[in-house]
Amino acid sequence: MRKAMVVSQLRTTEVSDPRVIAAMSHIAREDFVPSAQRSFAYADRGVQIGEGRALNPPLTTGRLLNVAHVTKDDNVLLIGAATGYTAAVLSQLAGSVTAIEQNPKLAAMAVKNLADNDNITLETANHATGWDASAPYSVIVIDGLVEQIPQSLIDQLAPDGRIVAAVMHDGVSRLALGHTAGAHVGYQYFADCGACSLPGFEKAKSFEF
């Protein structure tokens, strides 16, 4: 199933980075989902993992990592570690990975699943606050669909850093690549692509009278 995912989903789209393809070919995605969901691990859709959360479709993960251009020189912050799948993929690409998960039960699963990875540090913290103790990060990966990207995360990016996420833009889930420009980030939306909602980034609701 893993080979079929690479051939039918990644290679047929714009996932062209051979290191991303190799990493996603190597990591067993089925090991990061509940047993009842293992047969769906490589389907082109989100996979439920409990606690009201789901793993992003493989294509979404692949396209985000493809444009992030992560190398062994990078110190990466992953927001929304869930059960650890994307952290495991990133461990193949990056020098170091700090993975944040705000749900304690999912964080405990991730710790167990990532026990053999020596370049990943997993912290339980609110997604939107990131992890300033290990900043600055050359790359930030937000592993889910968000309504906004807060300044608290942007402040943890290194100069010339980059950030990738699925962002709800004009009512559509769009994949975005951002590059730092001083204290701000300029974003390029490069694809419309399905993604699973990540809590902690909701916009305040406005009221009209």
N, C-alpha and C positions, 0 to 999 in steps of 0.2 A: 504493500500500500504506500510505503514511503517513496519508493521509486516512481510509482504512478503519479503521486502528488508532484514530485519534482518535474516529471516529463509533461504532465497535462496542465498543471497550474503555473509553475514557475518558469519553465523554459519557453512556454508559449506566450508569455507576457513580457514585460520589460524588466524582469529580474535577470540581469546579465552578469552580475558580479560573481565570478566563479567561487570565491571564498564563501559568500552567502549560500550559494547552492550546495557547496560541500558541507557546510555546517548544518544546514537543514536536512541534508541527506544522512548525516551522521547521528543526529539526536533523535531518539525514539519518542516521538510526540505522544504515543499511546501510554507511555509510562507516567504522563503528567495529567491524565484524565481519570475519572472514576471507572471502575471495571465495566459498568453498564454502558459507558460511552466509548469504550475502546474501538468498537467497530466504526465509529464516526470520527475518529481522531484526525483522519486526513481528508475528510469531506470539505468541500469548498464552502464552508459556513462556520459560524461560531460553535463551540462545543461547551455545553454546560458542565461546570465543575463544582457546583454547590455554592451556598452562601449568596445566591442571587447573582453570580458572576459566570462569565464564559471566557474561554480563550478566543482570541481573534482568529478569523479564518487564516489558513497558512499563506494564502496569496497576500493578504494585508500585511502580515508580518514580513514576508519576503520583500514586498515593495518598499516598505519603510526602511528596512535594513539595507536594501540595495542603494538607496540614495544617501544613507547616512555615511557610507564609505568608512566603516569602522576598521581600524588597524590595531596592531599590537602596541602602538604608541599611544593609544587612546585610553583615557580614564572615563568610563561611561557610568552615567546614572540612569537606571531603569526605574520608571514609575509604574507601579501596578504589576508586581512580580507574580501575583496569583500563585499557582502551584509550581512555578519555576521554569516553565518551558523556554520562554524567550531569554531568560537569564542564562540558561544552559547553552542556547545558540550563541548568545553574545560572548560567552566565555571562550568559544572557539575563535572569535574574531578580535577581541579586545585584550589589552594588557591587564586591566582590572575593571571589575563591575561592582558597583554598589546598587543593590536591588531593594526597593522600598515596597512594602505591602502593608496596608492599613488594617486588613482583616486578620486578627490573630490566628484563626483556624487555618486560613489559607497560608499564612506565613509559616506556621508549623509544618504544613505539608511541604512547602518549598524548602525549608531547612532540611527535611528528610530526603527529598528528591535530589538536592544539590550537595549532599554530603561529600561526594567525591570530587567536587570542583574546588580547587585551591585558590582561584583568582576571583571568587565571588564573595562579597560580604552582604548578608541579608539583614535588613533592619525593619522593625515594625514601627511605622510612623505614618502620619497623615500624608496622603499622596501629594496634596498641594503644597506641603512645606518642604518636600524633598529631604535632602540630608546634607546640611551645610558643612558638617564636620570633615567631609572628604572632598569638598569643593576646592578649586574650580574643576568643572568637568568639560572635557573637549566635546563630548557628545551626550545629549539627553534623549532618551527614547521613552515616550509616553505610550504605554502598551494598551490602548483602548480609545474609544471615542469620547471626546471631551467637548464641552461647550465653549471653553475658554482656556487659555494658558496663562497662569498668573505670573506676575512680576517676581514672586518669591522663587520661582524656578529659573526664570531668565537671569536673575541675579547670581545664580550658581554656575552659569556658563563662563567658560574661559574666553578671553579675547579670541576672535576667529572661531568660536565654537559653533556648533550646529545642533538643532533640535528637530526631532521628527515626531509626528502625531497624526491621528485621525481627528479632524475638527469638524463640528457641525457648523456649516457655513451656508447661509441662505437656505436652511432647511435640508441640506444635503450633506452626507458624510463624505468629506474630502480629505485626502492625504496631503499633508503639508510638510515642507522642508523649510526650516528657518535658519538664518545665519545672523550672528551678532553684528551689530553696527553701533559701536559705542555702548550706551546703556540700554539700547533697544534691539529688537530682532525684526528683520524683514522676512516675510513669509512668501513662499511660492506654493500655490496649490497645484499639484501635478497629476492628480487622478481622483475620480469619483470611485469610491470603493467601500464595501460594507465593512463595518467594524462593530465591536461589542462595547457597550457603554461602560465607562470607568467612573466610579463614584469619586466625588471630591472636587469636581470642577464645574458645578452647576452655577449658572448665572442667577443673580438675585432676581426674583420675580417682581415685575412692576405692576402697579395697580392704577387703574383709571376710574375716575368718578364721573 
